[in-house]
């Protein structure tokens, strides 16, 4: 059995098939000018603007994503949404690549968040496990502060995402429970290249706020 990691500085799907406990630091700042989307298809955020060294995110066809956080019309907020989308996929790419030091996610994570995420990815590598299935992200709450800082919280539905063992090709399918719904709280800053990078991330599985 694969052990779960407590998510205090980590993101993405957990090895216990979507159930992790973490610290909850709630925020009530809804995104100005945005409502939760209802489209089951692709993300409504735009592709991130060019930046020096921005990694290309390449993921297998058995991983799909829905980001129900539409554009707000505010340039800074939309940039946070776009870069956050890329950061989520970059972590999954590192898991798929079985590389806990993959440059893709390190482009979007710094300090405490990068260290925790490295340990999270390494747990997959140690167990020769990857991920498969469908993710949905919704209920975005975003505040952009002065001086290039931001606070962003959102929910994740992991009910259709599963662990896949690389040697046996076996997929560990688990039933949907309250722990399939996870809330994330992130603290970001805009770096010198204009990219919104994650400095801290906290999560809580089974969040009542994220239940359907």
WOURPE-V748539 format. One line per field, one symbol per residue. burial: b if it has 9 or more other C-alpha atoms within 8 Angstrom, else e. A space follows every 50 residues. Layout:
# WOURPE-V748539
burial: ???
This chain:
# WOURPE-V748539
burial: eeebeebbbbbebbbbbbbbbbbeeeeeeebeebebeeeeeebbbeeeee eeeeeebebeeebebbbbbbbbeeeebbbbbbbbbbbbbbbbbbbbebbb ebebbbbbbbebbbbbbbbbbbbbbeebbbbbbbbbbbbbbbbbeeebbb bbbbbbbbbbbbbbbbeeeeebeeeeebbbbbbbbbbbbbbeeebbbbbb bbbbbbbeebee
